[in-house]
Amino acid sequence: MNKFYLIIVGLAFVALAIIFDTLPRPRVSELEKRELATFPEFSLDKLASGKFTAEVSSWFSDSEPFRDQFMSVSMLFKQWIALNTGSDDQITFHAADDETDMEPDSQAEPEDDGQPDEYVNKLTAKEKAKIAHKGILVLGSGPNVRALMAYGGEAKGGSAYAQAVNTYQTELGDNVQVYCMVIPTAIEFYCPDEARDRSKSQRATIMNIHSLLEGKVKPVDIYSVLGKNADKPIYLRTDHHWAPLGGFLAAQKLAQVAGVPFRDLSAYEQKVVHGYVGSMYGYSKDIAVKNAPEDFVYYVPNQVQYTTTYTMYDINKKYEVTGEHKPVQGEYFFKYKDGSGGAYCTFMGGDTKITKVETSTHNGRRVLILKDSFGNTIPSNLFYSFEQVHVVDYRYFTKNIKRYVVDNHITDVVFANNIFVAYNPSTAKAYLQFLKQ
């Protein structure tokens, strides 16, 4: 009998050795929505320091054959265990460590944001920041599962962001109106009472930022608007972003504060990508999220004419800008098939570009939106409100912002960033650099 077990174990070992040592290694994880580690470049210095062998080890473990399939089986096993514990608790907490990537395609080291280590984790090279969170909560069961990213910021946070906004108003002068819109995330409205201690108050941080705004700067308080509509699908259940409906409500509030016209949803055509599962599946590695796909619903303005021009950036593996292309016209809305995990890129096709939209709304008002990926849902709702809509991502911009504002006759500048990005001092540094570069 012992010999039989030894044979079985030996065969299993040989099978795994063949799988891991001979089969092709994947380059991308569809589950985690990121590029996997690649085989490192060799140098004698790296070999002598031990860095080369460490990178080889990371590559070997990160790009194992059938990685996604093994992870899916592991998640199914964990779910089976959870379902057989006899617990009635429908809240799962996924603790995060310092190696947790909170955005796709992240490999580079982010900047230090000065936050306490107990709740600081990597956001990504894309965001070039750290995220204040203690993990991910997965709530509910069946088709109603919702994944939430906890917030660890303090009430007095965001002061550097507020100061950057104030500096823009001073530098751009009285002919340009600056607005500050800080976007709360889903956990602020959907966290159950029994898990409330997992996440700190975003409202407190937002109020602190607003209290530090000076002079002409106008806060755009969307917190109350979102809270009143939290019974509607304003946030995605399976993604860390809000839903396009949330961006619509935010744009409506901005138009009200800016004193420009705004059209209700009857002036839009509703489009749907069915079977959408977003980023929180890969982040949480919880099979319950994958098994609860949702509809990605967005709105296309159909009673206004518009032309979209993109200035595309070349980006290296560290998500640094390495080149810029000549402006080219393109579609504003990108189409995705049902079941596609990329549906959030419906708007402008993503972030690594400058977007300029000329509309048939001739009122002399031209808006520049400074944003992270949360801000992507806002611009198309303003085509009825401004004659031009310009969009710049805080991670990718190589021009001088003052010159850009003057050259394009911008009248309104909107800071539209989610709370994690606004809280991080490196975001303010990036915006201030735009004024000098």
Secondary structure, 3 states (H helix, E strand, C coil): CHHHHHHHHHHHHHHHHHHHHHCCCCCEECCCCEECCCCCCCCHHHHHHCHHHHHHHHHHHHCCCCHHHHHHHHHHHHHHHHHCCCCCCCEEEEECCCCCCCCCCCCCCCCCCCCCHHHEEEEECCCCEEEECCEEEEECCHHHCEEEECCCCCCCCCHHHHHHHHHHHHHHCCCCEEEEEEECCCHHHHCCHHHHHHCCCHHHHHHHHHHCCCCCCEECCCHHHHHHCCCCCCECCCCCCECHHHHHHHHHHHHHHHCCCCCCHHHEEEEEEEEECCCHHHHHCCHHHHCCCEEEEEEEECCCCEEEEEEEEEECCCCCEEEECCCEEECCECCCCCCCCCHHHHECCCCCEEEEEEECCCCCCEEEEEECHHHHHCHHHHCCCCCEEEEEECCECCCCHHHHHHHCCCCEEEEEEEHHHHHCHHHHHHHHHHHHC
